[in-house]
Amino acid sequence: MQYYEDGFRGGDPDLKKAAPGRRDRAPFAPLPDKVDVLIAGSGPAGTCLFAQLSQFPEIDTMLVERKPGPIEKGQADGINTRTMEMFQAFGFGEKVKRESYWVNQTNFWVPDTANPGHIKRIGRVQDVADDSSEMPHTLINQARVHELFLDVARKSAARNVPDYSWQVKDLTIDTTTEDHPVTVILENTGINAGETHVVRANYVVGCDGARSSVRTAIGGKLEGDAAHQAWGVMDILANTDFPDVRQKCLIASKSEGNVLILPREGGYLFRMYVELDKLNPDERVSARNLTQDHMIAAAQRILTPYTLDVKEVVWWSVYEIGHRISETFDDVPPEDRATRNPRVFTAGDACHTHSPKAGQGMNVSMQDTFNLGWKLAHVLTGRSDPSLLHTYRAERLTEAKRLVETDHKWARIMSAPPGESELDGTDMPRIQKHFIENLEFTGGLAVKYDPSRVTGAATHQALATGEEIGRRFHSALVVRVSDAMQMQLGHAAEADGRWRIYAFGGKEDTSEPGSALHKLADWLESDPASPIVRHTRKDEGIDAVIDLRAIFQTTFDKMAYEKMPSLLKPIKGPLGLQDYEKVFCLDHKGLGDIYEMRGIDRDKGCMIVVRPDQYVAHVLPLDGYDELSAFFADILLPV
């Protein structure tokens, strides 16, 4: 990480210098009457958005939560590799790696043909495919994820914290004004229950769950179906002679149902999803009065011949599988999209719900708001036209539909009894086969955004075959030239709303002036058509909007850093300090060649343009000046 750009300041480097003019956070201070963004709900989607917008102290952001304080336990726990990459950008990826359980293997158990009342292991699968991501698949308490995001917000220059015991009761949108057009009625749910307060906002984001009042206020409905199957989930501290309890397991019994075991952080805790009763088509799961005792008894039957001695039930819940989606990701009806820009959005469970067993709910919810956050920041800081916000619905609705469809199939397979060919070993169990086929999906790596104003066409995709346009930037090991540090190239990017251009030199590109990469840097720094020149304000650092990083094919000891173009050695901040961390090269210890691993054209090199949410927006030749300029001109406003 980089700090001290504004001068030396001791203590925690994550604690930013407080911005002036912040909201009064004293215990009895009144709520604001106007905000730029009001976020409803402090779940994964809400806290992720709150953390991102807190990086912009000029944006007044308010997060309301109906509960009296943060949750402590329960709910989701799976963090896929794509989300771990995002956590790294927020600055707490390493902390989660240290605290969490890493899912290395997934094991499959089915009835033993010799004794069908007993279960036996029939297969193992490596949970994260080699080189699919530099980050692990982890399991950790959802409450801890909230805490980490809120810590980012609290330590930001804005010093943001949530407003607990308030919920959105209703909202209206005045389409005739641009000045805080959303009027929100907040209702107190705490000691002054029923008291209301009116806040006017420029934008509202409903991250308030499946019963979202924000979604209801803009006319949205969750539509879909239910599997009419009751499941229980419990986090327990227990002893068992089941040998794979510290590995992820999918277990199918002959007649007692199925269990999913997920080990948890800390070495002792583990979660069990337990199949319970089949429900009638018109029956709600609450009518069965199922308890933790029903769950424990069912789990004990399914695990036969192994035993389960539960010492403590930390948290439990019973639910019915449902797959529902809302077409209403924002407040603009289809017939008005050409003439009206959105003001109210929904994210996470407010617009898509599904079974928890594929481990996607929390992850997709956070990716919703990571997609939306930088777009809101661009608009509110005057960098982009508000029409940019239409791309949120266009991109995330497509992914939500794919999520619900895939999860629907997965839930059906999880609840289906194994067939004879699976039991006698002549066939790989279909649950194992389906799991392998969907590893990319469960890792969060299957997302691919269609061409749009923020995602370019694949005209030059051949220059970087392993960095597919529309998919997340796939990091690989490089060496930073200035200090010979081995690192993941993708870890150079933070969740700060900036664009990245990774310029990969061709075979003729060296430290010497006159090469294609040098010419690109010089053009970007000074030409009037350069997107850096056109879209960076006079009082900003030269990398405040678009951050150029260069990668060379040689090793650090053969580089002449002093001959790098000035854009790759920029002078920044009030003290005029040089940034030494813009130039990279191949790993000199043989641990990986990023050109080979990511299909970068060695002869020609290329530019890879990466969005603030870590997705590849474009691949261009090093001399593709006009295309680069035109791409950014459709997104960013000239200064």
C-alpha positions in Angstrom: 0.0 0.0 0.0 1.0 3.6 -0.6 0.7 6.4 1.9 2.5 9.6 3.1 1.8 11.3 -0.3 0.4 14.2 1.6 3.1 14.2 4.3 4.2 12.0 7.2 1.4 11.1 9.7 2.0 8.3 12.2 -0.5 5.6 13.3 -2.8 3.4 11.3 -2.2 4.1 7.6 -5.8 2.9 6.8 -7.1 5.8 8.9 -7.4 8.6 6.4 -7.1 12.3 7.2 -10.5 13.5 8.1 -12.2 15.7 5.5 -13.6 19.1 6.6 -17.3 19.8 6.7 -18.4 16.3 7.7 -21.8 15.5 9.2 -22.2 15.9 12.9 -22.1 12.4 14.4 -22.6 13.4 18.1 -25.0 11.1 20.0 -28.0 13.4 19.9 -27.2 15.2 16.6 -30.2 15.4 14.2 -30.5 13.3 11.1 -29.6 15.2 7.9 -32.4 16.7 5.8 -30.5 16.2 2.5 -28.0 13.6 1.3 -26.5 12.6 -2.0 -27.1 8.8 -1.6 -29.3 7.1 0.9 -28.7 3.3 1.3 -31.4 1.2 2.9 -30.0 -1.9 4.6 -26.6 -2.8 6.1 -26.3 -6.3 4.7 -23.5 -7.2 2.3 -24.8 -5.1 -0.6 -25.4 -2.0 1.6 -22.1 -2.1 3.5 -20.1 -2.7 0.3 -21.7 0.3 -1.3 -21.2 2.4 1.8 -17.5 1.5 2.0 -17.0 2.4 -1.7 -18.9 5.8 -1.6 -17.1 6.7 1.6 -13.9 7.0 -0.4 -15.4 10.2 -1.8 -15.9 12.6 1.2 -17.5 15.1 -1.2 -20.5 12.7 -1.6 -22.9 12.8 1.4 -23.8 9.1 2.0 -26.2 7.8 4.6 -26.8 4.2 5.5 -30.0 3.3 7.5 -30.6 0.0 9.1 -33.8 -1.1 10.9 -31.9 -3.3 13.4 -30.5 -1.6 16.6 -26.9 -2.5 15.7 -24.8 -4.8 13.6 -25.5 -8.5 13.4 -23.2 -10.8 15.3 -23.8 -14.3 13.8 -25.6 -16.3 11.3 -26.8 -15.8 7.7 -24.4 -16.3 4.8 -20.8 -17.4 5.1 -19.3 -18.3 1.7 -16.8 -15.9 0.0 -16.0 -17.0 -3.5 -12.7 -16.2 -5.2 -14.1 -13.3 -7.2 -15.3 -11.6 -4.0 -11.9 -12.2 -2.4 -10.3 -10.3 -5.3 -12.7 -7.5 -4.6 -11.8 -7.6 -0.8 -8.2 -7.2 -1.8 -9.1 -4.0 -3.6 -10.8 -2.7 -0.4 -7.7 -3.5 1.6 -8.9 -6.4 3.8 -8.3 -9.4 1.6 -5.3 -10.6 3.6 -7.2 -10.2 6.8 -10.0 -12.4 5.6 -7.4 -15.0 4.4 -5.9 -15.1 7.8 -9.2 -15.3 9.7 -11.3 -17.6 7.5 -11.6 -21.2 6.6 -10.2 -22.0 3.2 -12.2 -24.4 1.0 -9.6 -26.6 -0.6 -11.6 -29.8 -1.4 -15.2 -30.7 -1.8 -16.1 -34.3 -1.0 -19.2 -36.3 -2.1 -20.9 -39.0 0.0 -23.7 -41.3 -1.2 -25.4 -44.5 0.2 -23.2 -47.5 0.4 -24.5 -50.2 -1.9 -23.4 -52.9 0.5 -25.4 -51.3 3.3 -27.7 -48.6 1.9 -28.6 -47.3 5.4 -25.0 -46.1 5.6 -23.1 -43.4 3.6 -19.7 -43.7 2.0 -17.4 -41.3 0.3 -17.5 -41.6 -3.5 -15.4 -38.7 -4.8 -13.3 -35.6 -4.2 -12.9 -32.5 -6.2 -10.4 -29.7 -5.9 -12.6 -26.7 -5.0 -10.6 -23.9 -6.7 -9.1 -24.9 -10.1 -5.5 -24.1 -10.6 -4.8 -20.6 -11.8 -8.5 -19.7 -11.8 -7.7 -17.0 -9.2 -4.8 -16.0 -6.9 -7.3 -15.9 -4.0 -8.9 -18.8 -2.1 -12.5 -19.7 -1.6 -13.2 -18.9 2.0 -15.9 -19.3 4.7 -16.3 -16.6 7.4 -19.2 -15.2 9.4 -21.2 -12.7 7.4 -21.2 -10.3 10.4 -17.4 -10.1 10.1 -17.7 -9.1 6.4 -20.1 -6.3 7.4 -17.7 -5.2 10.1 -14.8 -5.0 7.7 -16.7 -2.9 5.2 -18.0 -0.6 8.0 -14.4 -0.3 9.2 -13.4 1.0 5.8 -16.2 3.5 5.9 -15.4 4.6 9.4 -11.7 5.1 8.6 -12.3 7.0 5.4 -11.9 10.8 5.2 -15.7 11.0 5.4 -15.7 9.0 8.8 -19.0 7.4 7.8 -21.0 5.2 10.2 -24.5 3.7 9.8 -27.7 5.2 11.3 -29.3 2.2 13.2 -33.0 1.8 14.2 -34.2 3.6 11.0 -35.9 2.0 8.0 -37.4 3.3 4.7 -41.2 3.6 5.2 -41.9 5.1 1.7 -40.4 7.2 -1.0 -41.5 9.4 -3.9 -39.6 10.7 -6.9 -40.1 14.2 -8.4 -39.1 13.8 -12.1 -39.4 17.5 -12.7 -36.3 18.5 -10.6 -32.6 17.6 -10.5 -32.2 18.9 -6.9 -32.6 15.9 -4.5 -35.7 14.6 -6.3 -36.2 11.6 -4.1 -38.2 12.3 -0.9 -37.7 9.5 1.6 -39.8 8.9 4.8 -37.7 7.2 7.4 -39.4 5.4 10.3 -37.7 4.8 13.6 -37.7 1.2 14.8 -36.0 1.7 18.1 -36.7 3.5 21.3 -38.8 6.1 19.5 -40.6 3.5 17.3 -43.0 5.1 14.8 -41.3 8.5 14.8 -40.6 9.6 11.2 -38.1 11.8 9.5 -38.0 13.1 5.9 -34.8 13.0 4.0 -34.4 14.3 0.4 -31.8 12.4 -1.7 -30.3 12.5 -5.1 -30.2 8.7 -5.2 -31.6 5.9 -3.1 -30.3 2.3 -3.2 -32.5 -0.4 -1.7 -30.4 -3.1 -0.1 -33.1 -4.0 2.3 -33.7 -7.6 1.5 -36.4 -9.8 0.0 -39.2 -7.7 1.7 -37.7 -4.5 0.3 -39.8 -1.4 0.9 -37.6 0.5 -1.6 -38.5 -2.1 -4.3 -42.2 -1.9 -3.4 -42.1 1.9 -3.5 -40.9 1.8 -7.2 -43.5 -0.8 -8.2 -41.1 -3.8 -8.2 -42.1 -7.4 -7.4 -40.1 -10.6 -6.9 -41.5 -13.2 -9.2 -40.6 -16.9 -9.5 -41.2 -20.2 -7.9 -40.6 -22.3 -4.8 -39.3 -25.9 -4.5 -41.8 -26.7 -1.7 -38.9 -28.1 0.3 -38.0 -27.2 3.9 -34.3 -26.9 4.8 -32.6 -26.1 8.0 -29.2 -24.4 8.6 -27.3 -24.4 11.8 -23.8 -23.3 12.9 -22.7 -25.7 15.6 -19.8 -26.7 17.9 -19.9 -30.5 18.0 -17.9 -33.7 18.1 -18.2 -36.3 15.4 -16.4 -39.4 14.1 -17.4 -38.4 10.5 -13.9 -38.2 9.0 -14.4 -35.3 6.6 -16.0 -32.8 9.0 -13.2 -30.2 8.3 -13.8 -30.4 4.5 -16.7 -29.2 2.5 -19.0 -32.2 2.0 -22.2 -32.9 0.0 -23.9 -35.9 1.5 -26.9 -37.8 0.0 -28.5 -40.6 2.1 -30.8 -43.3 0.7 -34.0 -42.2 2.3 -33.3 -39.6 5.0 -32.4 -36.6 2.8 -29.3 -34.6 2.1 -26.7 -32.6 4.1 -24.2 -30.0 3.2 -21.3 -29.5 5.6 -19.3 -26.3 5.5 -16.4 -26.0 8.0 -16.1 -22.5 9.4 -13.4 -20.2 10.7 -11.7 -20.8 14.0 -11.0 -24.6 13.6 -14.1 -25.9 15.6 -17.2 -24.3 14.2 -19.0 -25.8 11.2 -22.3 -25.3 9.4 -24.8 -27.9 8.3 -27.5 -27.4 5.8 -30.0 -30.2 6.5 -32.9 -31.3 4.2 -36.1 -31.5 6.2 -39.8 -31.9 5.2 -41.4 -31.7 1.8 -44.0 -29.0 1.8 -47.4 -28.9 0.2 -47.8 -26.5 -2.7 -49.8 -24.0 -0.5 -47.9 -24.6 2.7 -45.4 -22.2 4.4 -42.4 -23.6 6.2 -43.4 -21.8 9.4 -46.5 -24.1 9.6 -44.3 -27.1 10.4 -42.9 -25.6 13.6 -39.5 -27.1 12.8 -36.8 -26.5 15.4 -33.0 -27.0 15.9 -33.8 -30.4 17.5 -35.5 -31.5 14.3 -32.4 -30.5 12.4 -30.0 -32.2 14.7 -32.0 -35.5 14.6 -32.2 -35.4 10.8 -28.5 -34.8 10.5 -27.8 -37.7 12.8 -29.9 -40.0 10.7 -28.3 -38.9 7.4 -24.8 -39.3 8.8 -25.3 -42.9 9.8 -23.1 -44.9 10.6 -21.3 -41.8 12.0 -22.3 -40.0 15.1 -22.9 -36.3 15.8 -22.7 -34.9 19.4 -23.8 -31.2 19.4 -22.3 -29.2 22.2 -23.7 -25.8 21.2 -26.0 -24.4 18.5 -24.6 -21.0 17.8 -27.3 -20.0 15.3 -30.0 -21.8 13.3 -32.8 -21.1 10.9 -35.4 -22.9 8.8 -36.3 -21.8 5.3 -38.0 -22.8 2.1 -36.0 -22.7 -1.2 -37.3 -20.0 -3.5 -36.0 -18.7 -6.8 -37.3 -15.2 -7.5 -36.2 -12.2 -9.5 -37.4 -8.6 -10.0 -37.2 -6.9 -13.4 -37.2 -3.6 -11.4 -33.5 -2.9 -10.7 -34.2 0.8 -11.0 -37.2 3.2 -11.0 -37.3 3.9 -14.8 -40.0 2.0 -16.7 -38.9 0.6 -20.1 -40.8 3.2 -22.1 -38.9 6.1 -20.4 -35.3 4.8 -20.5 -34.4 7.0 -23.5 -35.5 10.2 -21.8 -35.2 9.6 -18.1 -32.3 8.6 -15.9 -32.6 6.4 -12.8 -32.8 7.8 -9.3 -33.7 4.7 -7.2 -32.0 1.3 -7.4 -32.4 -2.1 -5.8 -29.5 -4.6 -5.1 -29.0 -8.0 -3.5 -32.0 -9.9 -2.1 -34.1 -6.8 -2.9 -34.1 -7.9 -6.5 -33.1 -11.6 -6.6 -33.4 -14.5 -4.1 -32.3 -18.1 -4.4 -31.1 -21.0 -2.3 -28.0 -20.5 -0.1 -26.4 -23.8 -0.9 -24.5 -22.6 -4.0 -22.9 -19.9 -1.8 -23.8 -17.1 -4.2 -26.2 -14.8 -2.4 -23.8 -12.7 -0.4 -21.3 -12.6 -3.2 -23.7 -11.6 -6.0 -25.2 -8.9 -3.7 -21.8 -7.3 -3.1 -21.0 -7.5 -6.8 -24.3 -5.7 -7.5 -23.2 -2.7 -5.5 -19.5 -2.8 -6.5 -20.9 -2.4 -10.1 -23.1 0.5 -9.1 -20.8 2.3 -6.7 -18.2 3.6 -9.1 -21.0 4.7 -11.5 -22.7 6.7 -8.8 -19.4 8.2 -7.8 -18.6 9.2 -11.4 -22.0 10.9 -11.7 -22.0 12.6 -8.4 -18.4 14.0 -8.8 -19.3 15.3 -12.2 -17.1 12.9 -14.2 -19.9 11.2 -16.1 -23.4 12.0 -17.4 -26.2 10.5 -15.3 -27.2 8.3 -18.3 -24.2 6.1 -17.3 -26.5 4.7 -14.5 -28.6 2.8 -17.0 -25.7 0.4 -17.4 -26.3 -0.9 -13.8 -29.6 -2.5 -14.7 -28.4 -3.7 -18.1 -25.4 -5.5 -16.6 -26.7 -6.8 -13.3 -30.1 -8.0 -14.4 -28.5 -10.3 -16.9 -26.3 -11.8 -14.2 -29.2 -12.1 -11.8 -31.2 -14.2 -14.3 -28.2 -16.5 -14.9 -27.7 -16.8 -11.1 -31.4 -17.8 -10.5 -31.4 -20.2 -13.4 -28.2 -22.0 -12.4 -29.2 -22.1 -8.7 -32.6 -23.5 -9.6 -30.9 -26.4 -11.3 -28.5 -26.9 -8.5 -31.2 -26.9 -5.8 -33.1 -29.6 -7.7 -30.0 -31.8 -8.0 -29.2 -31.3 -4.3 -32.6 -32.6 -3.3 -32.8 -35.5 -5.8 -32.0 -39.0 -4.6 -29.0 -40.7 -6.2 -29.7 -43.1 -9.0 -28.6 -46.8 -9.1 -25.7 -46.1 -11.5 -24.3 -43.5 -9.1 -24.6 -45.9 -6.1 -22.9 -48.8 -7.8 -20.0 -46.7 -9.0 -20.5 -47.0 -12.7 -21.4 -43.3 -13.0 -19.9 -40.2 -11.4 -22.7 -38.9 -9.1 -24.6 -36.2 -11.0 -24.2 -33.8 -8.1 -20.4 -34.2 -8.4 -20.6 -33.8 -12.2 -22.7 -30.7 -12.0 -20.4 -29.3 -9.3 -17.3 -29.7 -11.6 -19.2 -28.2 -14.6 -20.1 -25.1 -12.5 -16.8 -24.4 -10.8 -16.3 -21.2 -12.7 -19.8 -20.1 -11.8 -19.5 -20.9 -8.1 -16.2 -19.1 -8.0 -17.9 -15.9 -9.3 -15.8 -16.0 -12.4 -18.4 -16.7 -15.1 -19.7 -13.1 -15.2 -19.2 -11.5 -18.7 -20.7 -8.1 -19.4 -22.0 -7.5 -23.0 -20.5 -4.7 -25.2 -21.8 -1.3 -24.1 -20.5 2.2 -23.5 -18.5 0.8 -20.5 -17.4 -2.5 -22.2 -15.7 -2.4 -25.6 -16.0 -4.6 -28.7 -13.7 -7.6 -29.1 -12.0 -6.2 -32.2 -8.5 -6.7 -30.7 -9.1 -9.5 -28.3 -6.4 -11.6 -30.0 -3.8 -9.3 -28.4 -4.7 -10.7 -24.9 -6.6 -14.0 -25.3 -6.6 -14.7 -21.5 -8.0 -11.3 -20.5 -11.5 -11.5 -22.1 -13.3 -8.3 -22.6 -16.3 -8.1 -20.2 -14.8 -10.5 -17.7 -12.9 -9.6 -14.5 -9.2 -8.8 -15.0 -7.3 -12.0 -14.3 -4.3 -11.2 -12.2 -0.9 -12.9 -12.5 2.5 -12.6 -10.8 4.8 -9.8 -11.9 7.8 -7.9 -10.3 7.7 -4.3 -9.5 10.8 -2.8 -11.0 11.6 -0.1 -8.4 12.0 -2.5 -5.5 12.1 -6.0 -7.2 9.0 -7.0 -5.3 7.0 -10.0 -6.5 3.3 -9.2 -6.4 0.0 -9.8 -8.2 -0.5 -7.2 -10.9 -4.2 -6.9 -10.1 -3.3 -5.9 -6.5 -2.0 -2.6 -7.8 -5.7 -1.5 -8.1 -7.7 -0.3 -5.2 -11.5 0.3 -4.8 -11.0 4.0 -5.4 -13.1 4.6 -8.5 -10.2 4.9 -10.9 -9.7 3.3 -14.3 -6.5 1.3 -15.0 -4.6 1.0 -18.2 -2.2 -1.9 -18.1 0.2 -1.3 -21.0 2.1 -4.5 -21.9 5.2 -3.8 -24.0 6.0 -5.7 -27.2 9.3 -7.5 -27.9 10.9 -4.2 -29.0 9.8 -2.3 -25.9 12.7 -1.6 -23.5 13.7 1.1 -21.1 15.0 3.1 -24.1 12.9 6.1 -25.4 11.2 5.8 -28.8 9.5 2.4 -28.2 5.7 2.0 -28.6 5.2 2.0 -24.9 7.2 5.2 -24.4 5.2 6.8 -27.2 2.0 5.8 -25.6 3.0 7.3 -22.2 4.1 10.5 -23.8 0.8 10.8 -25.8 -1.3 10.1 -22.7 0.6 12.7 -20.7 0.5 15.6 -23.1 -1.7 15.2 -26.2 -5.0 17.2 -26.2 -6.8 14.0 -27.4 -5.4 11.9 -24.6 -8.2 10.8 -22.1 -5.9 11.7 -19.2 -5.6 15.2 -20.5 -9.2 15.5 -21.5 -10.7 14.1 -18.3 -8.3 15.1 -15.5 -8.9 18.4 -13.7 -6.1 20.9 -13.3 -6.0 20.6 -9.5 -5.8 16.7 -9.6 -2.9 14.3 -9.7 -2.2 13.0 -13.2 -3.5 9.5 -12.2 -6.6 10.7 -10.4 -8.9 9.3 -13.1 -6.9 7.0 -15.2 -3.9 5.2 -13.8 -1.3 3.9 -16.3 0.8 0.9 -15.3 3.5 -0.6 -17.7 4.7 -4.2 -17.9 7.9 -5.2 -19.7 9.1 -8.6 -21.0 12.5 -8.4 -19.4 13.5 -8.8 -15.7 14.0 -6.0 -13.2 17.8 -6.2 -13.3 17.9 -5.5 -17.0 15.6 -2.4 -16.7 16.9 1.2 -16.6 14.3 2.8 -14.4 15.8 6.2 -14.8 14.9 6.1 -18.6 11.2 5.5 -18.0 8.8 8.2 -19.4 7.7 10.8 -16.9 4.1 9.5 -16.8 5.4 6.3 -15.3 7.4 8.4 -12.7 4.8 11.0 -11.9 5.2 13.8 -9.4 2.2 13.9 -7.1 0.7 15.4 -4.0 1.3 18.7 -2.1 5.0 17.8 -1.5 5.6 16.9 -5.2 6.7 13.4 -4.4 7.6 10.9 -7.1 5.5 7.7 -7.4 7.9 4.7 -7.9 5.2 2.0 -8.3 4.0 2.2 -11.9 6.5 -0.1 -13.7 6.5 -3.9 -13.7 8.3 -6.7 -15.4 8.5 -10.5 -15.6 9.1 -12.6 -12.6 12.8 -13.4 -12.3 12.4 -16.5 -10.2 10.4 -18.6 -12.7 7.1 -18.5 -10.8 5.1 -17.4 -13.8 5.2 -15.5 -17.0 2.2 -13.1 -17.2 2.5 -12.9 -21.0 2.2 -16.7 -21.4 -0.4 -17.2 -18.6 -2.7 -14.5 -20.0 -2.1 -14.9 -23.7 -0.5 -11.4 -24.2 0.9 -10.9 -27.7 4.7 -10.9 -27.2 5.5 -9.3 -30.5 3.0 -6.4 -30.4 2.1 -6.0 -26.7 -1.2 -4.3 -26.0 -3.3 -2.0 -23.7 -5.8 -3.6 -21.3 -8.3 -1.1 -20.0 -9.8 -2.1 -16.6 -12.9 -0.6 -15.1 -13.0 0.6 -11.4 -14.9 -2.7 -10.6 -12.0 -4.8 -11.9 -13.6 -5.9 -15.2 -11.8 -5.7 -18.5 -13.3 -2.9 -20.5 -11.2 -3.0 -23.6 -8.1 -4.5 -25.3 -6.3 -2.2 -27.7 -3.0 -2.1 -29.6 -0.3 0.2 -28.0 -0.9 2.7 -30.8 -4.7 2.6 -30.6 -4.8 6.2 -29.5 -8.0 7.2 -31.4 -9.9 4.1 -30.1 -8.8 4.7 -26.5 -9.8 8.4 -26.7 -13.2 7.6 -28.2 -13.9 4.9 -25.6 -13.4 7.2 -22.7 -15.2 10.1 -24.4 -18.4 8.0 -24.3 -18.0 7.6 -20.5 -16.2 10.6 -19.0 -17.1 14.3 -19.5 -14.3 16.6 -20.7 -13.0 19.0 -18.0 
